[in-house]
Amino acid sequence: MSAAKADEPSTRVVDRAQYALAAFLAVVGAYVLYDAATLSAGFSDQVLSPAAFPYVVGGALVVLAVLLAVVTARGDVPEAEAGEDVDLTEGADWLTVAKLVGVFVVNILLIDLLSWAITGALLFAGCTWVLGSRTHVRDLAIGAVMSVGTWYGFYVGLGIPIPAGILDGVL
């Protein structure tokens, strides 16, 4: 190595925020693993124990924390957002954010009365309208298929009874 190279300061940047994120992931992962260990045993007819999924999630979080710490120690720094089609010099569009919050609030207020099957379709169509879609009938149809599909997925597929609201007897 030449004398000039030995005198140059190191240009490697250490991103301490990545270490903080790695520590946060490790703490959350460790807590999930601890919490999974405290779950009671499931029924004998269950293929998997109730703790199986939390063990997978907690283990994945710990592994990701270790991997993030390793790549940070190697000097890997995340690339700044290029912005793609977003003009980063402009501020946030607070009117759009307010409209989206309004759509979510309406969904929260109506879900007990109308059920997820209806309000899910309205939520999807409302969000697409706020974000610029002008095909309202198609958006409602897609939202209806998605919300009824997720309702059946939870009710029939997972065995989680979701109230049908005014559609009780129809769904």
Residue, then its C-alpha position, 0 to 999 in steps of 0.5 A: m500500500s502506498a503512503a498516500k493511500a494510508d494517509e487518506p481518511s476512510t470514506r466508508v459511511v456507517d448508517r447508525a439508523q440501520y443499526a437502530l432498525a436492526a436492534f428494533l427488529a431484534v427486540v420485536g422478534a425476541y418478544v414475538l418468540y417469547d410470546a409464542a413460547t407462552l401460548s397454550a397448546g392447541f387441540s390434538d386435532q390441529v395440524l399445527s400448534p397455535a405458536a407455529f406462526p409466531y415462531v416463524v414470524g419471530g424467527a424471521l424478524v431476528v434473522l432479518a435483524v442479524l442480516l441488516a446488522v451484517v450488511t450495515a457493518r460491511g458499509d452498505v448504505p440504502e440508496a436514496e429514493a429517486g422518486e420515479d414519477v414523483d416530484l420530490t420538490e413538491g409538498a404532500d397533497w393534503l387534500t387527497v390525504a384528507k379525502l382518503v381519511g374520510v373514506f376510511v372514517v365512513n367505512i369505520l362508521l358503516i361497517d357494523l350496519l352494512s357489513w364488510a361485504i358492502t363497506g369493503a366494496l365502498l372502501f375500494a371504490g372510494c379510494t380509487w375515486v380519490l386517487g383519480s379513477r373515473t370508472h365507478v361501476r368497474d371500481l364498485a364491481i372489483g371492490a364487491v368481488m374483493s370484499v365478498g371474496t375476503w368475507y368468504g375467505f375469513y368465514v369459510g376458509l379460516g372459520i372466523p365468523i364475520p357478521a354479515g350485517i344486512l346481508d345476513g341470509v344472503l351470504 
